Amino acid sequence: MAFQENVREIFKQELNAMRSGGIFKEERIICAPQGSDIEVEFPMGAARKKVINMCANNYLGLSSHPDVVEAARKGLDRRGYGMSSVRFICGTQDIHKELEKKLTEFLGTEDTILFPSCMDANAGVFEAVLTDQDVMIADRLVHASIVDGMRLCKAQQDTYKHSDMGHLEEKLQLHQSARLRLIITDGAFSMDGDLAKLDKIVELAEKYNAMVFLDDSHASGFIGKTGRGTQEHCGVMGKIDIITTTLGKALGGASGGCVSGRREIVEMCRQKARPYLFSNTIPPVVVCGAIRVLELVSATTERRDKLERNTAFWRKGLTEAGLIIKEGETPIVPVMLFNAKLSQDVAKDLYEEGIYAVGFFFPVVPKGQARIRTQLSAAHEKHHLEKALAAFTKVGKKYGILHKTKQEVIDMYGM
Ligand SMILES: *Cc1c(COP(=O)(O)O)cnc(C)c1O
């Protein structure tokens, strides 16, 4: 037997260390379509419980939208179930080209290439575009998939302190002799919910002859007046050289990602990006759903407007209740608890109250910055948010953390 007991033991020990370290992740089983009202089985085998979902990336409430489901169903009938091919052999249908065109129009770019996911887009794009004569300069809080993509690329790597434009400028000066400089940032940062200073980044890119890479996964569809993302919010539409984003969050939430931007860069990806060349095509059913999503978000800003109102209501409500949140304008609203155990206890009690949100602590966020990350959706109605606010208030009172300063909470519970 190849997998001998002593081998098994190695993995068992590592897994046990994760359990005792409190970093072992367990799946919550959702027994319903994705939405605001869901039924959850947690832990596995426990009785199912009806809860309000406050932790999905379903920002526009489109994950189970009837129009999207209907379009996907029709897609299944029109173009079948699977492609059994990568894109460049026999995996490109008319609908794939149509979706790429729609994304290009929506993002205001020159061209777009689909990937199986945004993780794959980020894994493929840097290596396809840059060489060892180039340099990548990334914000220190970029998404894990960007970190992985950068590892696969031979270009020199450097970073700048999170959103620190002075530090970025120093790095740009330092790397003036490289063939190409690529500044790399997320649009909305997923843990704090803050937005990149994209206008300043573009200004520096122009000053120091650099390109700009933006991963707008947590912004596409709802940030900016018409939901075009961080580039619209910051007034730099058309000035971003490479945008990656996901179809797996606001834009229907099924799966898929893309690289969108300068024509030649997208073409380089078609020629060289490995996840595009060597992984199967997004299935027709998902493509047709996503086409419908883009039609919906292009036709009206109703959903992103509602999300904005929900976000304002929620941020104001939590603040007035006396909880400490990370200031910002995105629908990612972290409720700061600082102490890791406290974040788990509060999340557990909220669940008992019928509110589903997850506590994050080190190593997902820095030590002493444990929190419950709440995420708003256009699928939330006032009654959802009122119930959730009442639950946060009740649980906050139980732990004595309402209307306390950060220091007072830390004095009570430690970091
Ligand atoms: C979610 C996310 C991804 C991954 O997207 P998938 O399509 O799910 O692979 C990549 N980058 C950022 C910034 C994300 O938030």
PDBQT file of the ligand as one rigid body, heavy atoms in Angstrom, charges set to zero:
ROOT
HETATM    1  C1  LIG A 501     -12.832  36.433  -5.749  1.00  0.00    +0.000 C 
HETATM    2  C2  LIG A 501     -11.628  37.038  -6.303  1.00  0.00    +0.000 A 
HETATM    3  C3  LIG A 501     -10.871  36.380  -7.280  1.00  0.00    +0.000 A 
HETATM    4  C4  LIG A 501     -11.183  34.990  -7.738  1.00  0.00    +0.000 C 
HETATM    5  O1  LIG A 501     -12.278  34.968  -8.590  1.00  0.00    +0.000 OA
HETATM    6  P1  LIG A 501     -12.819  33.561  -9.113  1.00  0.00    +0.000 P 
HETATM    7  O2  LIG A 501     -13.494  33.893 -10.374  1.00  0.00    +0.000 OA
HETATM    8  O3  LIG A 501     -13.724  33.054  -8.050  1.00  0.00    +0.000 OA
HETATM    9  O4  LIG A 501     -11.634  32.681  -9.300  1.00  0.00    +0.000 OA
HETATM   10  C5  LIG A 501      -9.792  37.039  -7.807  1.00  0.00    +0.000 A 
HETATM   11  N1  LIG A 501      -9.439  38.270  -7.402  1.00  0.00    +0.000 NA
HETATM   12  C6  LIG A 501     -10.126  38.924  -6.457  1.00  0.00    +0.000 A 
HETATM   13  C7  LIG A 501      -9.705  40.296  -6.034  1.00  0.00    +0.000 C 
HETATM   14  C8  LIG A 501     -11.238  38.327  -5.863  1.00  0.00    +0.000 A 
HETATM   15  O5  LIG A 501     -11.905  38.960  -4.913  1.00  0.00    +0.000 OA
ENDROOT
TORSDOF 0
